[in-house]
Amino acid sequence: MVEKKMRAENSDRISNLPDSLLVEILSWLDASEAVLTCILSKRWRSLWTFVPYLYFDFADFGDDAEWFNNFVSSFLRLRDDATNVHTFTLRYSVPRDTDVDDLVNAWILYALDHEVKNLEVDLFRKRCRHLPDCLFACASLDSLHLNCYNHIEPHFVCLPKLRFLSLYGVFMPYDSMQKIISGSPSLETLCMHRCAVVMMNSGISFHTVKSLTMEDCDLFSRSDVPTFDISAPCLKYIKFVKGWGPSITFKDMSKLTEAVLIMAIDEEKDNDCYLLSGILGVETLGIGSIRLKEFLTRELQNWRELKRLKFILLGVCCMHCDFGICAKLLKHCPNLERLCLMHTGELCRVDHSGEVKAENLEEIGGSSCRNLKLIEIVWYRSHHNVQQLEQLMLHWTKNIGGVQIKVSEYMLKSLLPS
């Protein structure tokens, strides 16, 4: 009898763990999986109601909107009301003509009412008419991710603990962006993808941001000034992929150490951007542009040395690239240790398969990069002139001892990791 009892106890050691530890285990499950544990035994019947990490994914419900809506609403209604929410993740890919605004807002309000710290609402390109006004006055929020193709126009912003903000596909009119920045004194990481931002003046200052990503964002200024200034005195990392809008100038980025700049739009006004002169302290730099020659020529007119630069990646569209202007750029990098020439296939709109132009080769001669140790040539697809480019680099570095030249091929996904 004693042995039987001991075997029974040993067979369910997990259930003998403290409630706090069991709830922690359930926190690693999706909400639907956590609920299923209630059938294990009386010991597990209500444990799921205390889980502080809530993850709801529409894909787990076979694209059945009614089933998903009923489940989320019921889950939140039956959950222990005294337990706060640490993380609330909602991933809902519904058709564009489906109206879920009231439900989604009710779920968001539940999270806000339970002092949520990390909130992610991903509606996958679904337009949402409005979001709760109190979303931008949540004192508990540490991290916020919104992908909802919605107008964000808060009347009041007070997010004292917010450190991470990610926005995808949102439209911010009438200085809403500046309100959010001013109302988030602890913000350190800001990611903006395909957003539209309207400013009342000719610039924006990210006072506390240390990591900034702006990809394909459309910037609009209501002033008559044709340029738009971006300043960030605390910034250490930036990835900037230019979208539509006025010419951009970087200012007050003295702490910046890593930058990725991609000018992917084939427009003449892109040449009026002044980005490099504002990041003179950078140590790692990636540059990609359809009009690389024009972009660098304008930037080099008033450019000083990048004395701290150790690694530079140049996104080259094709073999017709003016490697002479690249060499002129490198003469401003006396402490460069590593150079990468990468074929950026996604920037190239035309198939350029011709020979490397002789005049470009003749412009290369000597280098001030005495610390250069490695040159990498990474090409998008096999090209019969890559070997010629390798010979060009050998000629350019003939007066620098110990330089290794490495050639490889692979599909480019991004210039530098985020």
N, C-alpha and C positions, 0 to 999 in steps of 0.2 A: 504493500500500500504506500509506504514511504517512497520507495523507488519510483512508483508510478507518478506520485505527486512531483518528485524531483524532475522526472523526464518532462512533465507538462510545463513546469516552470522554465526549464532549459530550452524547450522548443519555441518559446515566445519571449526571448530576452528583450527584443525591441520594445514590446509593450510595457515592460517593467522600467523603461527609462523615464526620467522626469518629464512632465508636460512641456516644459520650456524647450527641451531638446527635441521632443517629437514634433512640436510646432516648427522648429527650425528645419527639421527634415522635410516637412510638408511644404516649406517655403520654396524648396527647389523644384516643386511640381507646378504644372499649369493648374489653373483654378478647377477645371473639369476633372483633372486627375486627383487633386486634393480631396474633392467631394467624394469620390469613389471609395476612399479609405474608410468612410463611415460604416461600411458593411463588414469590415474586418472583425470587429467585436464591440462590446459596449464601451470598452476603453477608448476606442477611436471615434465613437459616434459623433462627438461634437468638437473634436480637436481642430477640424478644418475651419471652424468659425473664428478661430483666434489667429489665423495666419495673417501676417502684416504685409506680405508680398503678393500682390494680386496681378495675374497675367491672363488677359482675355484675348484670344486670337480667333478671328472669324473663320480662318482656314481650317481650324480643328472641328468645325461644325458642318462640314460638307456644303458650304455656301448656302446654308438654310438660315435666312435672316430671322424668321419667326422663332426658331429654336434658339438661336444665339441671343436674341433680345430677351426672351423669357428667362433663359439661364442666367444672364448677367444680372437682370433685375431681381430675380429670386435669390441669387447668391448674396447680393448686397443687402437684401431685406432680412435674410436669415442669419447673416453674419453677426458676431458679437459686437454690439454697438459701442462698447467701452474700449475696444481695441483699435488703436490708431493704425493708419495705413502708412507703411514706410515707402513702398514702391507700387505705383499703379500704372500698368501698361495696357493700352487698348489699341489693338490692330484690327481695323474694320474696313474691308475692301468691298463696299456696297456699290451697286450701279449708281450712276450720276443722278438718275431721276428718282431715287429712293430718298424719302424725307426721314432722316433719323436725328434731326437737330435736337428735338426735345429729349429723346432718350439719351443721346450722347451727353448733353448738358447736365442731365440729372445724374449720370454716372460721374461726371467730372465734379459736380457739386458735392457728391458723396465723398469723394477723395479729399476735396478741399476741407470739408467739414471734419474730417478725421485726420487733420494735420499731416497730409501727405508730404513727403520729402522729395521723392522723385516721381515726376509725372510725364508719361509719354502717350500722346494721342496721335495715332497714325491712321488717317482716313484714306490714304492712297489715292490722291488726286480728287477725292470727293469734296465738292464745295459745301461748306457749312455756313449758313446765313449769319450766325453770330456765336460767340463764345461767352460764357458767364463773365460779367464785369469783375467779379471778385477774384477771378483767376490771377489778375495782375496786382492783387493786394493780399496775397497769401504769405503770411509771415514765416511759414514753415518750409517753403519750397527751396530746395538746394539745387535741383536739376529739372529743366523743363524742355521737352521736345514737342514741337507742333508741326504736323504735316497735314494741312487741312484746306489749302487753297481758300483762305478766308481773309476778309478785311480785319486787321487788328488796329483798332482805334480807341485805346483805353483813355478814359477821362482822368484816371488817377492811377499811378503806379507806385507801389511800395513793396518791393521784394528784397528785404534786407539781407536774407541768407542765400539768395540765388547766386551760384557760382558757375553753372553751366547752362547755356541757352542755345538750342538748335531750332532753326526755323526753316521750313521747306514750303515754297509755293505760297507764301503769305504776301498780302499787299498792305503796306503801312503808309497811310496818307498823313498829311498835315503834321509833320514832326513827331509822329508816333514813335519812330526809332529813337529819337533823342530823348523822349520821355522815358522809354524803357531803360536806356543807358543811365540816365540821371537817377532813376528810381531803383537801380540795382547796384548799390555801392560795393558789393562783394563780387561782382561778376568778373570771372577770370577767363572763361572759354566761351567764344561766340562763333557759331557756325550758321551761315546763311546760304541757302541753295535755291536758285531760281525765285528769288524774292524781288518785289518791286518796292522801292523806297522813295518817298517824296520828302524833300527837305525844304524848310522855309528859307534857309540861307544857303551858302555855297560850300558847306562842309559839315563834317561830323567828327567829334572827338570821342574815342573810346578810352575813357579815363583810366579804368582799372584793368582792362582786358590784357591778358598775357598771351593768348592764342586766338588768332582770328582767321576764319575761313570764309571767303566770299566767292562763290562760284556762280557764274552766269546770272548775276543780280542786275536788274535794271535800276539805275539811279536817276532821279529827276530832281532838279533844283528849281524852285519857284522864283529864284532871283535871276537877274539878267547876266550874271557872271558865267562865262562859258566853261569854267573849270570847277572841279569839285575836289576839295581838300580832305584827306583822311589822315587824322593824327591819332597816335596811340603811344603815350609816353612810357607805358609799362610793358609794351608788346615785346615778346621774345620769338614768336613764330607767326608767320603769315602765309596763307595760300590764297592768291588772288587770281581768279580767272575772269577776265573782263567780260561783262555783259553789255547791254545797250546803255548809252548814257553819255554824259559830257566827258571831257578829258579829266584824267585823275592825276593828282599830285600827292605824293606821300610826304608828310611832315612830322617832325618830332617823334622819331622812332629810334632813339639813340640806344635802346637796350635790345634791339632786334638782333638775333643771332642766326635765324634760319628763315629763308624766304623762297617761295615758289611763285613765279609770275608767268602767267600764260595769257597772251593776247591772241585769242582764237578767232576774233571777228575781223573779217577782211574789209576794213573801212579806213579811209584816209585819216579820219580824226583820231584813230588810235595812235597815230604818230605824234600827237600833241601831248601824250601822257608823259609825266616826269616821275618815274618811280624809283630809279636807282639812286638818284642824288639824295633821297631821303632815308636810305638804308646803308650808310657807309660803314657801319660797324658789324655788318653781317659776316658770319663765318661759313655758312653753307647757302648756296644760291642756285636755283634752277630757273632758267629762262626759256620760254617757248613762244614763238610768234610766227604768223604767216609772213609778215613783213619784217623779218629779223634784221635785215640790213638797215632799213629805214628807222626802225625802233632804236637800234644801238647807235646809229649815227647821230640822231638827235640827242640821245642821252649823254653821249660822250663829249658833246660840245662844252658842257659846263660841269664835267665830272671830275672829282678828285680820286685819289687812290683808295682802293679797298684793302687797307693794310691787314685786316684781320681775316680776310677770305682765305679759306683752306681748300674748299671744294666747290667747283662750279660745274653745273650741267647745262649744256646748250642744246635746246631742242631744234634740230635741223630738219627742215621739211624735205629737202632733196639734195642731190649732188650739185645742183646749180647754186647752192648757198654761197654767199660771198664769205669765204673763209678768211679773207683779208681783214674784214671788219671784226671778225672773231679774234684775230691776232691782236688788233688794236685794243680791244677790250681787255685782253689778258695782260697787256703791258701796264695796265692799271692795277694789277693784282700781284704785287711783288712777292708775297708769301704763299702763293698758291702751291698746293701739294698734289692735288688730284683734279684732272679734267675729264669730263665725259661728253662726247659728241653722240647724241642719240637721235635716231630718225623718228620724229613724231608724226607717224602716219595719219593720226586723226586730225592734224592741223593742215595736212596737204590736200587741197581740193583738186589738183591736177596730177596726172601721172607724169612725173619728170624722170625720165630714164636715160637722159643724154650724158655726155662726157662731162667730167669736171672741167670748168672753163679754165683755159690756160692763164688768162689774165689774173684770175683769182689766185692761182698758184704762185705767180710771180710776185704778188703783193706780200707773201709770207717771207719773212726773213729775220732770223734771230728772235730772241725772247729775253725778257727781264725776269722771267719766272725761274729763278735759280734754285728754288726749293721743290720744283716739280718732280714727282716720283712716278706717277702713273697717268697714262692717257688711255681711256676706254672708248672704243668705237662700237656702239650698239646700234645695229641696223634692223629696221622693221621686217624686211624680207631680203632674201638673197639678192645681191646686186653686184654686177661684174666690176664695178668701179670702187668697191670698198677697199680693195687692195691698193688702188691708186691713192685713196685717201690715207691709208696707212703709210705709204711712202712719203706723202706730203708731211705727215706728222713727224716722221723720222728726219726729214730735211729741216723742219722747223726747230727741232730740239737737238740738232747735231752738236751744238756748243754746250749742251747741258748733260753732264754725266749721270749715268744710272737711271735714266728714264725708261720705264717699262711700258710697252704699247700692247694693249689687249683688245682683240676683236671678238665680238659675239653677236648673236642674232636672237631676238625674241620679240613677241608682240608687246608693244608699249601699252600699259594701262594708265599710268600716271607718271608725271615727271619725278616726283619725290613722294614718299609715303606721308600721309597726313599725320 
